[in-house]
Amino acid sequence: STRTASRQVFDHPQVTAREMRRSLTHPAAGDVEMPGSPMNFAGADTALDRHPPTLGEHTAEVLVELGYSEPELESLREDGVL
């Protein structure tokens, strides 16, 4: 079949042989398994060091990169925007 369920993918012998199964802890979802990179390079670290972001988790960080000041962010927080 051209479509494979995620559990079938994780249990596939090739995924196991290539050590593509990665586990991490997500703040909302708890312990989750994620697919690792299908590409492996000698000496390269392919560990997953960050969980998928929760809704709004990086909003302030992105706004700072876009030029918002801390007082502007605080105003947005007070207004319930952040």
GUVEX-224653 format. One record per atom (N, C-alpha, C, O): atom name; residue number from 0; y, z negated, x; residue in one letter. Coordinates in Angstrom, 2 decimals. Last residue first. Layout:
{at->CA	i->NUM	y->Y	z->Z	x->X	aa->A}
...
***
This chain:
{at->N	i->81	y->38.54	z->-24.31	x->-0.94	aa->L}
{at->CA	i->81	y->37.49	z->-24.51	x->0.08	aa->L}
{at->C	i->81	y->36.70	z->-25.75	x->-0.26	aa->L}
{at->O	i->81	y->35.77	z->-26.11	x->0.46	aa->L}
{at->N	i->80	y->40.01	z->-24.62	x->-3.24	aa->V}
{at->CA	i->80	y->39.58	z->-23.28	x->-2.86	aa->V}
{at->C	i->80	y->38.45	z->-23.36	x->-1.84	aa->V}
{at->O	i->80	y->37.50	z->-22.57	x->-1.89	aa->V}
{at->N	i->79	y->41.16	z->-26.98	x->-3.95	aa->G}
{at->CA	i->79	y->39.78	z->-26.74	x->-4.38	aa->G}
{at->C	i->79	y->39.27	z->-25.35	x->-4.07	aa->G}
{at->O	i->79	y->38.22	z->-24.94	x->-4.56	aa->G}
{at->N	i->78	y->43.58	z->-27.68	x->-2.95	aa->D}
{at->CA	i->78	y->43.59	z->-26.87	x->-4.18	aa->D}
{at->C	i->78	y->42.19	z->-26.54	x->-4.68	aa->D}
{at->O	i->78	y->42.04	z->-25.90	x->-5.72	aa->D}
{at->N	i->77	y->42.79	z->-28.91	x->-0.60	aa->E}
{at->CA	i->77	y->43.41	z->-29.72	x->-1.65	aa->E}
{at->C	i->77	y->43.41	z->-28.99	x->-2.99	aa->E}
{at->O	i->77	y->43.27	z->-29.62	x->-4.05	aa->E}
{at->N	i->76	y->41.94	z->-26.64	x->0.82	aa->R}
{at->CA	i->76	y->40.98	z->-27.69	x->0.47	aa->R}
{at->C	i->76	y->41.51	z->-28.53	x->-0.70	aa->R}
{at->O	i->76	y->40.79	z->-28.82	x->-1.65	aa->R}
{at->N	i->75	y->44.35	z->-25.30	x->1.14	aa->L}
{at->CA	i->75	y->43.27	z->-24.65	x->0.38	aa->L}
{at->C	i->75	y->42.22	z->-25.66	x->-0.05	aa->L}
{at->O	i->75	y->41.67	z->-25.57	x->-1.14	aa->L}
{at->N	i->74	y->45.61	z->-27.18	x->2.77	aa->S}
{at->CA	i->74	y->46.18	z->-26.86	x->1.46	aa->S}
{at->C	i->74	y->45.12	z->-26.20	x->0.57	aa->S}
{at->O	i->74	y->45.02	z->-26.51	x->-0.62	aa->S}
{at->N	i->73	y->44.00	z->-26.98	x->5.02	aa->E}
{at->CA	i->73	y->44.05	z->-28.25	x->4.29	aa->E}
{at->C	i->73	y->44.61	z->-28.04	x->2.89	aa->E}
{at->O	i->73	y->44.14	z->-28.64	x->1.93	aa->E}
{at->N	i->72	y->44.60	z->-24.39	x->5.84	aa->L}
{at->CA	i->72	y->43.24	z->-24.71	x->5.41	aa->L}
{at->C	i->72	y->43.23	z->-26.00	x->4.59	aa->L}
{at->O	i->72	y->42.53	z->-26.09	x->3.58	aa->L}
{at->N	i->71	y->47.27	z->-24.76	x->6.53	aa->E}
{at->CA	i->71	y->46.93	z->-23.83	x->5.46	aa->E}
{at->C	i->71	y->45.53	z->-24.10	x->4.93	aa->E}
{at->O	i->71	y->45.30	z->-24.05	x->3.72	aa->E}
{at->N	i->70	y->47.01	z->-26.57	x->8.70	aa->P}
{at->CA	i->70	y->47.71	z->-26.98	x->7.47	aa->P}
{at->C	i->70	y->47.41	z->-26.05	x->6.28	aa->P}
{at->O	i->70	y->47.31	z->-26.51	x->5.14	aa->P}
{at->N	i->69	y->45.54	z->-24.85	x->10.49	aa->E}
{at->CA	i->69	y->44.90	z->-26.04	x->9.92	aa->E}
{at->C	i->69	y->45.65	z->-26.54	x->8.69	aa->E}
{at->O	i->69	y->45.01	z->-26.90	x->7.70	aa->E}
{at->N	i->68	y->46.12	z->-21.34	x->9.69	aa->S}
{at->CA	i->68	y->46.36	z->-22.57	x->10.45	aa->S}
{at->C	i->68	y->45.64	z->-23.74	x->9.77	aa->S}
{at->O	i->68	y->45.19	z->-23.63	x->8.63	aa->S}
{at->N	i->67	y->44.45	z->-18.21	x->9.89	aa->Y}
{at->CA	i->67	y->44.90	z->-19.33	x->9.08	aa->Y}
{at->C	i->67	y->45.07	z->-20.56	x->9.95	aa->Y}
{at->O	i->67	y->44.26	z->-20.81	x->10.85	aa->Y}
{at->N	i->66	y->43.38	z->-16.08	x->11.37	aa->G}
{at->CA	i->66	y->44.75	z->-16.51	x->11.63	aa->G}
{at->C	i->66	y->45.27	z->-17.63	x->10.76	aa->G}
{at->O	i->66	y->46.44	z->-17.99	x->10.88	aa->G}
{at->N	i->65	y->40.78	z->-15.43	x->11.26	aa->L}
{at->CA	i->65	y->41.70	z->-14.48	x->10.62	aa->L}
{at->C	i->65	y->43.16	z->-14.92	x->10.74	aa->L}
{at->O	i->65	y->44.06	z->-14.23	x->10.27	aa->L}
{at->N	i->64	y->39.60	z->-17.65	x->12.32	aa->E}
{at->CA	i->64	y->39.55	z->-16.41	x->13.11	aa->E}
{at->C	i->64	y->40.49	z->-15.35	x->12.55	aa->E}
{at->O	i->64	y->40.95	z->-14.47	x->13.28	aa->E}
{at->N	i->63	y->40.02	z->-19.31	x->10.12	aa->V}
{at->CA	i->63	y->40.70	z->-19.60	x->11.39	aa->V}
{at->C	i->63	y->40.72	z->-18.35	x->12.26	aa->V}
{at->O	i->63	y->41.75	z->-18.03	x->12.86	aa->V}
{at->N	i->62	y->38.24	z->-18.11	x->8.31	aa->L}
{at->CA	i->62	y->39.68	z->-18.09	x->8.03	aa->L}
{at->C	i->62	y->40.50	z->-18.40	x->9.28	aa->L}
{at->O	i->62	y->41.56	z->-17.82	x->9.48	aa->L}
{at->N	i->61	y->35.79	z->-18.70	x->9.53	aa->V}
{at->CA	i->61	y->36.21	z->-17.31	x->9.40	aa->V}
{at->C	i->61	y->37.72	z->-17.22	x->9.16	aa->V}
{at->O	i->61	y->38.40	z->-16.37	x->9.73	aa->V}
{at->N	i->60	y->35.81	z->-21.50	x->9.25	aa->E}
{at->CA	i->60	y->35.71	z->-20.89	x->10.58	aa->E}
{at->C	i->60	y->36.19	z->-19.44	x->10.55	aa->E}
{at->O	i->60	y->36.91	z->-19.00	x->11.44	aa->E}
{at->N	i->59	y->35.81	z->-21.75	x->6.46	aa->A}
{at->CA	i->59	y->36.95	z->-22.24	x->7.25	aa->A}
{at->C	i->59	y->36.97	z->-21.61	x->8.63	aa->A}
{at->O	i->59	y->38.02	z->-21.22	x->9.13	aa->A}
{at->N	i->58	y->33.23	z->-20.57	x->5.86	aa->T}
{at->CA	i->58	y->34.49	z->-20.03	x->5.34	aa->T}
{at->C	i->58	y->35.69	z->-20.46	x->6.17	aa->T}
{at->O	i->58	y->36.50	z->-19.62	x->6.55	aa->T}
{at->N	i->57	y->30.66	z->-21.25	x->6.42	aa->H}
{at->CA	i->57	y->31.49	z->-20.81	x->7.54	aa->H}
{at->C	i->57	y->32.86	z->-20.29	x->7.10	aa->H}
{at->O	i->57	y->33.56	z->-19.65	x->7.88	aa->H}
{at->N	i->56	y->29.60	z->-22.07	x->3.92	aa->E}
{at->CA	i->56	y->29.42	z->-22.89	x->5.11	aa->E}
{at->C	i->56	y->30.37	z->-22.51	x->6.25	aa->E}
{at->O	i->56	y->30.82	z->-23.39	x->6.99	aa->E}
{at->N	i->55	y->29.59	z->-20.67	x->1.53	aa->G}
{at->CA	i->55	y->30.84	z->-21.25	x->2.00	aa->G}
{at->C	i->55	y->30.76	z->-22.02	x->3.30	aa->G}
{at->O	i->55	y->31.77	z->-22.57	x->3.75	aa->G}
{at->N	i->54	y->26.24	z->-21.21	x->0.99	aa->L}
{at->CA	i->54	y->27.44	z->-20.63	x->0.41	aa->L}
{at->C	i->54	y->28.68	z->-21.38	x->0.89	aa->L}
{at->O	i->54	y->28.81	z->-22.58	x->0.66	aa->L}
{at->N	i->53	y->24.61	z->-21.58	x->4.18	aa->T}
{at->CA	i->53	y->24.76	z->-21.91	x->2.77	aa->T}
{at->C	i->53	y->26.08	z->-21.32	x->2.29	aa->T}
{at->O	i->53	y->26.95	z->-20.98	x->3.09	aa->T}
{at->N	i->52	y->23.19	z->-19.21	x->6.50	aa->P}
{at->CA	i->52	y->24.26	z->-20.09	x->6.02	aa->P}
{at->C	i->52	y->24.18	z->-20.38	x->4.53	aa->P}
{at->O	i->52	y->23.73	z->-19.55	x->3.73	aa->P}
{at->N	i->51	y->19.98	z->-19.59	x->7.91	aa->P}
{at->CA	i->51	y->20.88	z->-18.75	x->7.12	aa->P}
{at->C	i->51	y->21.96	z->-19.64	x->6.50	aa->P}
{at->O	i->51	y->21.65	z->-20.73	x->6.03	aa->P}
{at->N	i->50	y->20.07	z->-21.62	x->10.92	aa->H}
{at->CA	i->50	y->19.53	z->-21.29	x->9.60	aa->H}
{at->C	i->50	y->20.46	z->-20.30	x->8.91	aa->H}
{at->O	i->50	y->21.63	z->-20.18	x->9.30	aa->H}
{at->N	i->49	y->19.70	z->-20.93	x->14.35	aa->R}
{at->CA	i->49	y->20.56	z->-21.23	x->13.22	aa->R}
{at->C	i->49	y->19.88	z->-20.81	x->11.93	aa->R}
{at->O	i->49	y->19.21	z->-19.78	x->11.86	aa->R}
{at->N	i->48	y->17.92	z->-20.16	x->16.24	aa->D}
{at->CA	i->48	y->18.61	z->-21.42	x->16.48	aa->D}
{at->C	i->48	y->19.57	z->-21.79	x->15.35	aa->D}
{at->O	i->48	y->20.19	z->-22.86	x->15.39	aa->D}
{at->N	i->47	y->14.94	z->-18.75	x->16.80	aa->L}
{at->CA	i->47	y->15.95	z->-18.83	x->15.75	aa->L}
{at->C	i->47	y->16.64	z->-20.18	x->15.92	aa->L}
{at->O	i->47	y->16.01	z->-21.23	x->15.75	aa->L}
{at->N	i->46	y->14.19	z->-17.29	x->19.99	aa->A}
{at->CA	i->46	y->14.13	z->-18.41	x->19.04	aa->A}
{at->C	i->46	y->15.24	z->-18.29	x->18.00	aa->A}
{at->O	i->46	y->16.33	z->-17.80	x->18.28	aa->A}
{at->N	i->45	y->13.89	z->-15.51	x->21.98	aa->T}
{at->CA	i->45	y->13.99	z->-14.96	x->20.63	aa->T}
{at->C	i->45	y->13.93	z->-16.06	x->19.57	aa->T}
{at->O	i->45	y->13.66	z->-15.78	x->18.40	aa->T}
{at->N	i->44	y->14.94	z->-15.04	x->25.17	aa->D}
{at->CA	i->44	y->14.72	z->-16.10	x->24.19	aa->D}
{at->C	i->44	y->14.93	z->-15.52	x->22.79	aa->D}
{at->O	i->44	y->16.03	z->-15.08	x->22.46	aa->D}
{at->N	i->43	y->13.34	z->-12.96	x->27.52	aa->A}
{at->CA	i->43	y->14.37	z->-13.11	x->26.50	aa->A}
{at->C	i->43	y->13.98	z->-14.21	x->25.51	aa->A}
{at->O	i->43	y->12.83	z->-14.30	x->25.09	aa->A}
{at->N	i->42	y->11.26	z->-12.50	x->29.29	aa->G}
{at->CA	i->42	y->12.28	z->-13.46	x->29.66	aa->G}
{at->C	i->42	y->13.36	z->-13.69	x->28.62	aa->G}
{at->O	i->42	y->14.23	z->-14.54	x->28.82	aa->G}
{at->N	i->41	y->10.71	z->-9.31	x->28.05	aa->A}
{at->CA	i->41	y->10.29	z->-10.30	x->29.04	aa->A}
{at->C	i->41	y->11.47	z->-11.20	x->29.40	aa->A}
{at->O	i->41	y->12.54	z->-10.72	x->29.76	aa->A}
{at->N	i->40	y->11.30	z->-9.01	x->24.60	aa->F}
{at->CA	i->40	y->11.64	z->-8.57	x->25.94	aa->F}
{at->C	i->40	y->11.27	z->-9.68	x->26.91	aa->F}
{at->O	i->40	y->11.49	z->-10.86	x->26.63	aa->F}
{at->N	i->39	y->10.23	z->-7.90	x->21.50	aa->N}
{at->CA	i->39	y->10.14	z->-8.96	x->22.50	aa->N}
{at->C	i->39	y->10.42	z->-8.36	x->23.87	aa->N}
{at->O	i->39	y->9.85	z->-7.34	x->24.24	aa->N}
{at->N	i->38	y->10.95	z->-7.24	x->18.17	aa->M}
{at->CA	i->38	y->11.10	z->-6.78	x->19.56	aa->M}
{at->C	i->38	y->11.06	z->-7.98	x->20.50	aa->M}
{at->O	i->38	y->11.78	z->-8.96	x->20.30	aa->M}
{at->N	i->37	y->10.93	z->-8.40	x->15.76	aa->P}
{at->CA	i->37	y->9.75	z->-7.60	x->16.09	aa->P}
{at->C	i->37	y->9.80	z->-7.09	x->17.53	aa->P}
{at->O	i->37	y->8.81	z->-6.57	x->18.04	aa->P}
{at->N	i->36	y->12.01	z->-11.77	x->15.52	aa->S}
{at->CA	i->36	y->12.32	z->-10.40	x->15.93	aa->S}
{at->C	i->36	y->11.03	z->-9.63	x->16.23	aa->S}
{at->O	i->36	y->10.14	z->-10.17	x->16.88	aa->S}
{at->N	i->35	y->10.46	z->-13.58	x->12.81	aa->G}
{at->CA	i->35	y->11.18	z->-13.46	x->14.06	aa->G}
{at->C	i->35	y->11.44	z->-12.00	x->14.38	aa->G}
{at->O	i->35	y->11.11	z->-11.12	x->13.59	aa->G}
{at->N	i->34	y->10.76	z->-14.54	x->9.44	aa->P}
{at->CA	i->34	y->10.23	z->-13.59	x->10.43	aa->P}
{at->C	i->34	y->11.10	z->-13.60	x->11.67	aa->P}
{at->O	i->34	y->12.33	z->-13.61	x->11.59	aa->P}
{at->N	i->33	y->10.51	z->-18.02	x->8.67	aa->M}
{at->CA	i->33	y->11.26	z->-16.78	x->8.69	aa->M}
{at->C	i->33	y->10.61	z->-15.83	x->9.67	aa->M}
{at->O	i->33	y->9.97	z->-16.27	x->10.63	aa->M}
{at->N	i->32	y->9.90	z->-20.82	x->6.67	aa->E}
{at->CA	i->32	y->9.39	z->-19.88	x->7.66	aa->E}
{at->C	i->32	y->10.17	z->-18.59	x->7.53	aa->E}
{at->O	i->32	y->10.44	z->-18.12	x->6.42	aa->E}
{at->N	i->31	y->11.58	z->-23.97	x->6.29	aa->V}
{at->CA	i->31	y->11.29	z->-22.60	x->5.85	aa->V}
{at->C	i->31	y->10.72	z->-21.80	x->7.01	aa->V}
{at->O	i->31	y->11.03	z->-22.05	x->8.18	aa->V}
{at->N	i->30	y->12.29	z->-27.16	x->5.14	aa->D}
{at->CA	i->30	y->11.58	z->-26.39	x->6.16	aa->D}
{at->C	i->30	y->11.20	z->-25.02	x->5.59	aa->D}
{at->O	i->30	y->10.56	z->-24.94	x->4.54	aa->D}
{at->N	i->29	y->15.18	z->-27.01	x->3.00	aa->G}
{at->CA	i->29	y->14.18	z->-27.76	x->3.76	aa->G}
{at->C	i->29	y->13.54	z->-26.89	x->4.82	aa->G}
{at->O	i->29	y->14.17	z->-25.97	x->5.35	aa->G}
{at->N	i->28	y->17.25	z->-25.84	x->1.65	aa->A}
{at->CA	i->28	y->15.89	z->-25.40	x->1.31	aa->A}
{at->C	i->28	y->14.80	z->-26.19	x->2.03	aa->A}
{at->O	i->28	y->13.62	z->-26.04	x->1.71	aa->A}
{at->N	i->27	y->19.61	z->-26.94	x->2.68	aa->A}
{at->CA	i->27	y->19.38	z->-26.95	x->1.23	aa->A}
{at->C	i->27	y->17.92	z->-26.67	x->0.88	aa->A}
{at->O	i->27	y->17.41	z->-27.22	x->-0.10	aa->A}
{at->N	i->26	y->19.44	z->-26.79	x->5.50	aa->P}
{at->CA	i->26	y->19.97	z->-27.99	x->4.86	aa->P}
{at->C	i->26	y->19.72	z->-28.06	x->3.35	aa->P}
{at->O	i->26	y->19.62	z->-29.16	x->2.81	aa->P}
{at->N	i->25	y->16.36	z->-25.76	x->6.93	aa->H}
{at->CA	i->25	y->17.57	z->-25.33	x->6.23	aa->H}
{at->C	i->25	y->18.11	z->-26.55	x->5.48	aa->H}
{at->O	i->25	y->17.33	z->-27.28	x->4.87	aa->H}
{at->N	i->24	y->14.63	z->-25.63	x->9.87	aa->T}
{at->CA	i->24	y->15.01	z->-26.49	x->8.77	aa->T}
{at->C	i->24	y->16.35	z->-26.03	x->8.21	aa->T}
{at->O	i->24	y->17.34	z->-25.93	x->8.94	aa->T}
{at->N	i->23	y->12.16	z->-23.13	x->10.72	aa->L}
{at->CA	i->23	y->13.39	z->-23.87	x->10.95	aa->L}
{at->C	i->23	y->13.70	z->-24.70	x->9.72	aa->L}
{at->O	i->23	y->13.11	z->-24.50	x->8.66	aa->L}
{at->N	i->22	y->9.77	z->-21.08	x->12.33	aa->S}
{at->CA	i->22	y->10.07	z->-22.14	x->11.36	aa->S}
{at->C	i->22	y->11.40	z->-22.77	x->11.73	aa->S}
{at->O	i->22	y->11.72	z->-22.93	x->12.91	aa->S}
{at->N	i->21	y->8.51	z->-17.80	x->12.60	aa->R}
{at->CA	i->21	y->9.43	z->-18.82	x->13.08	aa->R}
{at->C	i->21	y->9.69	z->-19.83	x->11.97	aa->R}
{at->O	i->21	y->9.82	z->-19.46	x->10.80	aa->R}
{at->N	i->20	y->6.25	z->-15.43	x->13.64	aa->R}
{at->CA	i->20	y->6.51	z->-16.45	x->12.62	aa->R}
{at->C	i->20	y->7.38	z->-17.53	x->13.22	aa->R}
{at->O	i->20	y->7.03	z->-18.13	x->14.24	aa->R}
{at->N	i->19	y->5.63	z->-13.82	x->15.76	aa->M}
{at->CA	i->19	y->6.82	z->-13.48	x->14.99	aa->M}
{at->C	i->19	y->7.15	z->-14.50	x->13.90	aa->M}
{at->O	i->19	y->8.22	z->-14.43	x->13.30	aa->M}
{at->N	i->18	y->3.66	z->-13.56	x->17.78	aa->E}
{at->CA	i->18	y->4.40	z->-14.81	x->17.59	aa->E}
{at->C	i->18	y->5.71	z->-14.58	x->16.84	aa->E}
{at->O	i->18	y->6.77	z->-15.07	x->17.24	aa->E}
{at->N	i->17	y->1.98	z->-11.46	x->17.91	aa->R}
{at->CA	i->17	y->3.31	z->-11.26	x->18.50	aa->R}
{at->C	i->17	y->4.22	z->-12.47	x->18.35	aa->R}
{at->O	i->17	y->5.39	z->-12.44	x->18.72	aa->R}
{at->N	i->16	y->-0.20	z->-12.47	x->16.51	aa->A}
{at->CA	i->16	y->-0.36	z->-12.11	x->17.92	aa->A}
{at->C	i->16	y->0.99	z->-11.96	x->18.62	aa->A}
{at->O	i->16	y->1.12	z->-12.29	x->19.80	aa->A}
{at->N	i->15	y->0.90	z->-12.73	x->13.91	aa->T}
{at->CA	i->15	y->0.45	z->-13.91	x->14.66	aa->T}
{at->C	i->15	y->0.37	z->-13.61	x->16.14	aa->T}
{at->O	i->15	y->0.83	z->-14.41	x->16.96	aa->T}
{at->N	i->14	y->1.32	z->-10.06	x->13.33	aa->V}
{at->CA	i->14	y->2.46	z->-10.99	x->13.30	aa->V}
{at->C	i->14	y->2.11	z->-12.25	x->14.08	aa->V}
{at->O	i->14	y->2.94	z->-12.76	x->14.84	aa->V}
{at->N	i->13	y->-1.29	z->-9.13	x->13.44	aa->Q}
{at->CA	i->13	y->-0.31	z->-8.63	x->14.41	aa->Q}
{at->C	i->13	y->0.92	z->-9.53	x->14.48	aa->Q}
{at->O	i->13	y->1.49	z->-9.74	x->15.55	aa->Q}
{at->N	i->12	y->-2.58	z->-10.40	x->11.27	aa->P}
{at->CA	i->12	y->-2.96	z->-10.71	x->12.65	aa->P}
{at->C	i->12	y->-1.94	z->-10.25	x->13.69	aa->P}
{at->O	i->12	y->-1.75	z->-10.91	x->14.71	aa->P}
{at->N	i->11	y->-0.56	z->-11.63	x->8.60	aa->H}
{at->CA	i->11	y->-1.12	z->-10.46	x->9.28	aa->H}
{at->C	i->11	y->-1.43	z->-10.81	x->10.74	aa->H}
{at->O	i->11	y->-0.61	z->-11.45	x->11.39	aa->H}
{at->N	i->10	y->0.75	z->-13.62	x->7.27	aa->D}
{at->CA	i->10	y->-0.65	z->-13.86	x->7.63	aa->D}
{at->C	i->10	y->-1.29	z->-12.69	x->8.38	aa->D}
{at->O	i->10	y->-2.46	z->-12.78	x->8.76	aa->D}
{at->N	i->9	y->3.24	z->-12.55	x->6.75	aa->F}
{at->CA	i->9	y->3.15	z->-13.70	x->7.65	aa->F}
{at->C	i->9	y->1.72	z->-13.94	x->8.11	aa->F}
{at->O	i->9	y->1.50	z->-14.42	x->9.23	aa->F}
{at->N	i->8	y->2.47	z->-10.53	x->4.91	aa->V}
{at->CA	i->8	y->3.10	z->-10.18	x->6.19	aa->V}
{at->C	i->8	y->2.93	z->-11.33	x->7.17	aa->V}
{at->O	i->8	y->2.52	z->-11.11	x->8.31	aa->V}
{at->N	i->7	y->1.52	z->-12.03	x->2.79	aa->Q}
{at->CA	i->7	y->0.60	z->-11.13	x->3.49	aa->Q}
{at->C	i->7	y->1.17	z->-10.73	x->4.85	aa->Q}
{at->O	i->7	y->0.43	z->-10.62	x->5.82	aa->Q}
{at->N	i->6	y->3.89	z->-13.25	x->2.02	aa->R}
{at->CA	i->6	y->2.80	z->-14.09	x->2.53	aa->R}
{at->C	i->6	y->1.79	z->-13.24	x->3.28	aa->R}
{at->O	i->6	y->1.25	z->-13.67	x->4.30	aa->R}
{at->N	i->5	y->5.38	z->-11.03	x->1.09	aa->S}
{at->CA	i->5	y->5.80	z->-11.74	x->2.29	aa->S}
{at->C	i->5	y->4.69	z->-12.62	x->2.87	aa->S}
{at->O	i->5	y->4.57	z->-12.71	x->4.09	aa->S}
{at->N	i->4	y->3.40	z->-8.17	x->0.18	aa->A}
{at->CA	i->4	y->4.00	z->-9.46	x->-0.15	aa->A}
{at->C	i->4	y->4.32	z->-10.22	x->1.14	aa->A}
{at->O	i->4	y->3.63	z->-10.07	x->2.15	aa->A}
{at->N	i->3	y->4.19	z->-4.82	x->0.80	aa->T}
{at->CA	i->3	y->3.34	z->-5.96	x->1.15	aa->T}
{at->C	i->3	y->4.08	z->-7.24	x->0.81	aa->T}
{at->O	i->3	y->5.26	z->-7.39	x->1.12	aa->T}
{at->N	i->2	y->4.00	z->-1.43	x->0.02	aa->R}
{at->CA	i->2	y->4.68	z->-2.70	x->-0.18	aa->R}
{at->C	i->2	y->3.70	z->-3.83	x->0.10	aa->R}
{at->O	i->2	y->2.54	z->-3.79	x->-0.31	aa->R}
{at->N	i->1	y->2.31	z->0.62	x->0.40	aa->T}
{at->CA	i->1	y->3.56	z->0.66	x->1.16	aa->T}
{at->C	i->1	y->4.35	z->-0.62	x->1.00	aa->T}
{at->O	i->1	y->5.29	z->-0.87	x->1.76	aa->T}
{at->N	i->0	y->-1.19	z->0.00	x->0.84	aa->S}
{at->CA	i->0	y->0.00	z->0.00	x->0.00	aa->S}
{at->C	i->0	y->1.24	z->0.00	x->0.88	aa->S}
{at->O	i->0	y->1.24	z->-0.56	x->1.97	aa->S}
***
